[in-house]
Amino acid sequence: MPENATALAVQERLATMRHRVVACSGGVDSLLLADLACADSRAGTLVVHSVTPAVPEAATVRVVTTAHLLGWRLRLVRSGEFGDERYLRNPTDRCYHCKTHLYDELERVSAVSDLPDATILSGANTDDLGEYRPGLRAAAERSVRHPFVEAGVGKREIRLLAAARGRAWHDLPAAPCLASRLYSGTPVSPDVLLAVERGEQVLREVSGARVVRCRVRGRAVRVEVGADERYRVSDAVLGAVTRAMQAVAAELEPAELDDEPYAPGRAFVSLSPPRPAASS
């Protein structure tokens, strides 16, 4: 779908909503959705970003910087999932509990704003439908809409449209929340998430690899990079990653290169993904 057709398809969905609250994580999908929604109606759109230990600081800075540059109405919130033991136990449906708190907070924000009848929007796209996304169930329970899914738009089209709009973040690597680095059953804690964030920052800077993950299972740390970049991860690189992570969470074991190259969603049990219903 050409960029102008992609934009038109999404704008047609946005036109059915007078007011919108956009959940913006700081990734390319939600940033572009916020961009399009605000371009369509700045007064009728509120962009909301949750600041939690599971969101990298760089993502928050990106949202705040973009909002300032483009003149968005932005609200920073704390969605409260770290007060929920169900989330902290890190079950396979951890994302369901996280998104439940996020969307409940967005509903509260909308209720006390000048957009009390706003529709909550997420940046989910058609590529997400082939992955395990328990957060989509929380979205369906709260009538959250997914304009990219409704318009039949996938990740490639999102990147092309963001590039056509001159957005510097159009080629950001996929970066789900830091909790996605913890294998199911490994408890979620702010210290371990900060260790993951620091470890991945060092791994990216020292190795030069583009897509990096520091996965944690119990106390074990496994580094993942793409199959074509494994040569970049030397013992010296692993040592630097270990020092960065243990400086925050001393209980973690030395980092090792995973036997397999990077694969999305490896820390989750594989289940059939739920699909969000497309609204007309």
C-alpha positions as CSV (number, residue, x, y, z in Angstrom):
1,M,0.0,0.0,0.0
2,P,1.6,3.3,-1.0
3,E,2.3,5.8,1.8
4,N,-0.5,8.2,0.8
5,A,-3.0,5.3,0.6
6,T,-1.8,4.0,4.0
7,A,-2.3,7.5,5.6
8,L,-5.7,7.8,4.0
9,A,-6.8,4.4,5.2
10,V,-5.8,5.3,8.8
11,Q,-7.3,8.8,8.6
12,E,-10.6,7.3,7.5
13,R,-10.7,5.3,10.7
14,L,-9.7,8.3,12.8
15,A,-12.5,10.3,11.2
16,T,-15.0,8.1,12.9
17,M,-13.9,9.2,16.4
18,R,-14.4,12.8,17.6
19,H,-12.0,12.4,20.5
20,R,-9.1,10.0,21.0
21,V,-6.6,9.0,23.7
22,V,-3.5,7.4,22.1
23,A,-1.5,5.0,24.2
24,C,2.1,5.9,23.1
25,S,4.9,3.6,24.3
26,G,7.7,5.3,22.3
27,G,8.0,2.7,19.5
28,V,7.5,3.5,15.9
29,D,3.9,2.2,15.7
30,S,2.4,4.2,18.5
31,L,4.5,7.3,17.7
32,L,3.1,7.2,14.1
33,L,-0.4,6.7,15.3
34,A,-0.1,9.6,17.7
35,D,1.4,11.7,14.8
36,L,-1.5,10.9,12.5
37,A,-4.2,11.4,15.2
38,C,-2.8,14.8,16.2
39,A,-2.4,15.9,12.6
40,D,-6.1,15.0,12.0
41,S,-7.2,16.8,15.2
42,R,-4.7,18.2,17.7
43,A,-7.5,19.5,20.0
44,G,-9.3,16.2,19.9
45,T,-6.3,14.0,20.6
46,L,-4.5,13.4,23.9
47,V,-1.3,11.3,23.8
48,V,-0.6,9.4,27.0
49,H,2.7,7.7,27.9
50,S,3.2,5.6,31.0
51,V,6.5,6.0,32.9
52,T,7.3,2.7,34.6
53,P,10.5,0.6,35.2
54,A,9.5,-1.6,32.3
55,V,9.8,1.3,29.8
56,P,13.3,2.3,28.8
57,E,14.3,5.9,29.6
58,A,15.1,6.4,25.9
59,A,11.5,5.7,25.0
60,T,10.2,8.2,27.4
61,V,12.7,10.9,26.2
62,R,11.6,10.1,22.6
63,V,8.0,10.6,23.3
64,V,8.5,13.8,25.2
65,T,10.9,15.2,22.6
66,T,8.5,14.3,19.7
67,A,5.5,15.7,21.5
68,H,7.3,19.0,22.0
69,L,8.6,19.1,18.5
70,L,5.2,18.4,16.9
71,G,3.0,20.2,19.4
72,W,1.1,17.2,20.8
73,R,-1.0,17.3,23.9
74,L,0.9,14.9,26.1
75,R,0.2,13.4,29.5
76,L,2.7,11.3,31.4
77,V,1.2,8.8,33.8
78,R,2.1,5.8,36.0
79,S,-0.1,2.9,35.2
80,G,0.5,1.0,38.4
81,E,1.2,-2.5,37.3
82,F,4.1,-2.8,39.7
83,G,1.6,-2.8,42.5
84,D,0.0,-6.0,41.1
85,E,1.4,-9.3,42.3
86,R,-0.2,-11.0,39.3
87,Y,2.1,-8.9,37.0
88,L,5.2,-9.3,39.2
89,R,4.9,-13.1,39.2
90,N,5.5,-12.9,35.4
91,P,3.0,-15.5,34.2
92,T,2.7,-16.2,30.5
93,D,-0.1,-13.6,30.3
94,R,1.8,-10.9,32.1
95,C,1.1,-8.5,29.2
96,Y,-2.7,-8.9,29.9
97,H,-2.2,-7.6,33.5
98,C,0.1,-4.8,32.3
99,K,-2.3,-3.6,29.6
100,T,-5.3,-3.9,32.0
101,H,-3.6,-1.3,34.3
102,L,-2.6,0.8,31.3
103,Y,-6.0,1.0,29.7
104,D,-7.7,1.5,33.1
105,E,-5.4,4.5,33.7
106,L,-6.1,5.9,30.2
107,E,-9.9,5.6,30.9
108,R,-9.3,7.6,34.2
109,V,-7.3,10.2,32.4
110,S,-9.9,10.6,29.7
111,A,-12.7,10.9,32.3
112,V,-11.2,13.9,34.0
113,S,-10.0,15.6,30.8
114,D,-11.8,17.7,28.3
115,L,-12.3,14.5,26.2
116,P,-14.4,12.4,28.5
117,D,-15.9,10.5,25.6
118,A,-12.6,9.7,24.0
119,T,-11.9,6.4,22.3
120,I,-8.6,4.7,23.5
121,L,-6.3,3.8,20.6
122,S,-3.3,1.5,20.4
123,G,-0.6,1.2,17.7
124,A,-1.1,-2.6,17.2
125,N,-0.7,-3.5,13.5
126,T,-1.5,-6.5,11.4
127,D,1.9,-8.1,12.0
128,D,1.1,-8.3,15.7
129,L,-1.7,-10.7,15.0
130,G,0.7,-13.4,14.2
131,E,2.4,-13.2,17.6
132,Y,1.4,-14.1,21.2
133,R,-0.1,-10.8,22.4
134,P,-2.2,-11.3,25.6
135,G,-2.5,-7.6,25.9
136,L,-4.9,-7.6,23.0
137,R,-7.4,-9.4,25.3
138,A,-7.2,-6.5,27.8
139,A,-7.8,-4.1,24.9
140,A,-10.8,-6.0,23.6
141,E,-12.4,-6.0,27.1
142,R,-12.1,-2.2,27.2
143,S,-13.2,-1.5,23.6
144,V,-9.7,-0.2,22.6
145,R,-9.4,0.4,18.9
146,H,-6.4,-0.4,16.7
147,P,-6.6,1.8,13.6
148,F,-3.6,0.2,11.9
149,V,-5.3,-3.3,12.2
150,E,-8.6,-1.9,11.0
151,A,-6.9,-0.3,8.0
152,G,-4.9,-3.5,7.2
153,V,-1.6,-1.8,7.8
154,G,1.5,-3.7,8.8
155,K,5.0,-2.8,10.2
156,R,6.6,-2.2,6.8
157,E,3.9,0.3,5.7
158,I,4.2,2.0,9.1
159,R,7.9,2.5,8.7
160,L,7.5,3.7,5.1
161,L,4.8,6.2,6.1
162,A,6.9,7.5,9.1
163,A,9.9,8.0,6.7
164,A,7.7,9.8,4.2
165,R,6.6,12.1,7.0
166,G,10.3,12.8,7.8
167,R,10.2,11.2,11.2
168,A,13.7,10.3,12.5
169,W,12.4,7.3,14.4
170,H,11.0,5.5,11.3
171,D,13.7,2.8,11.4
172,L,13.8,2.2,15.1
173,P,14.4,-1.5,15.9
174,A,11.4,-3.3,17.5
175,A,11.7,-2.7,21.2
176,P,8.9,-4.2,23.4
177,C,8.9,-3.4,27.1
178,L,11.9,-4.5,29.2
179,A,9.8,-7.1,31.0
180,S,9.6,-9.0,27.8
181,R,13.3,-9.9,28.4
182,L,12.3,-12.0,31.4
183,Y,11.4,-15.6,30.8
184,S,8.0,-16.5,32.1
185,G,8.1,-17.3,35.8
186,T,11.1,-15.1,36.4
187,P,9.8,-12.4,38.8
188,V,9.6,-8.9,37.5
189,S,11.6,-6.4,39.6
190,P,12.7,-2.8,38.9
191,D,16.4,-3.7,39.6
192,V,16.5,-6.5,37.1
193,L,14.7,-4.4,34.5
194,L,17.2,-1.6,35.0
195,A,20.0,-4.1,34.7
196,V,18.5,-5.3,31.4
197,E,18.3,-1.8,30.1
198,R,21.9,-1.0,31.1
199,G,23.1,-4.3,29.7
200,E,21.5,-3.8,26.3
201,Q,22.7,-0.2,26.1
202,V,26.3,-1.4,26.6
203,L,25.8,-4.4,24.3
204,R,24.6,-2.1,21.5
205,E,27.3,0.5,22.0
206,V,30.3,-1.9,22.4
207,S,29.3,-4.5,19.8
208,G,27.6,-2.3,17.2
209,A,24.8,-4.8,16.8
210,R,21.5,-3.3,15.8
211,V,19.0,-5.6,17.5
212,V,20.0,-6.8,20.9
213,R,18.4,-8.6,23.8
214,C,19.6,-9.5,27.3
215,R,17.2,-12.2,28.4
216,V,17.0,-13.3,32.0
217,R,15.9,-16.7,33.3
218,G,16.1,-16.9,37.0
219,R,19.6,-15.4,37.5
220,A,21.1,-16.5,34.2
221,V,21.6,-13.9,31.5
222,R,21.6,-14.8,27.8
223,V,22.6,-12.3,25.1
224,E,20.8,-12.5,21.7
225,V,21.7,-10.7,18.5
226,G,20.9,-11.4,14.9
227,A,22.4,-14.4,13.2
228,D,24.5,-12.2,11.0
229,E,25.9,-10.2,14.0
230,R,26.9,-13.0,16.4
231,Y,30.6,-12.5,15.5
232,R,30.3,-9.1,17.2
233,V,29.7,-10.6,20.6
234,S,33.2,-11.4,22.0
235,D,34.2,-12.4,25.5
236,A,35.2,-8.8,26.1
237,V,31.7,-7.6,25.0
238,L,30.1,-10.1,27.3
239,G,32.3,-9.0,30.2
240,A,31.2,-5.4,29.7
241,V,27.6,-6.4,29.6
242,T,28.1,-8.4,32.8
243,R,29.7,-5.5,34.7
244,A,26.9,-3.2,33.6
245,M,24.1,-5.5,34.7
246,Q,25.7,-6.7,38.0
247,A,26.3,-3.1,39.0
248,V,22.5,-2.8,39.3
249,A,21.5,-6.4,40.2
250,A,24.5,-8.2,41.7
251,E,22.7,-11.5,41.9
252,L,22.7,-12.0,38.2
253,E,25.2,-14.5,36.7
254,P,27.8,-13.5,34.0
255,A,26.2,-13.0,30.6
256,E,26.6,-15.6,27.9
257,L,25.8,-15.6,24.2
258,D,22.7,-17.6,23.6
259,D,23.1,-20.7,21.4
260,E,20.4,-19.4,19.1
261,P,20.3,-16.0,17.3
262,Y,17.7,-13.4,18.2
263,A,14.1,-14.4,17.9
264,P,11.1,-12.3,19.0
265,G,9.0,-13.5,21.9
266,R,11.5,-16.2,23.0
267,A,10.8,-15.6,26.7
268,F,7.1,-16.5,26.3
269,V,5.3,-19.8,26.0
270,S,4.0,-20.1,22.5
271,L,0.2,-19.8,22.4
272,S,-2.3,-18.9,19.7
273,P,-2.6,-15.1,19.7
274,P,-5.9,-13.4,20.2
275,R,-7.1,-11.1,17.5
276,P,-8.6,-7.6,18.1
277,A,-11.9,-7.1,16.5
278,A,-11.9,-4.6,13.7
279,S,-14.4,-1.8,14.3
280,S,-16.2,-0.2,11.4
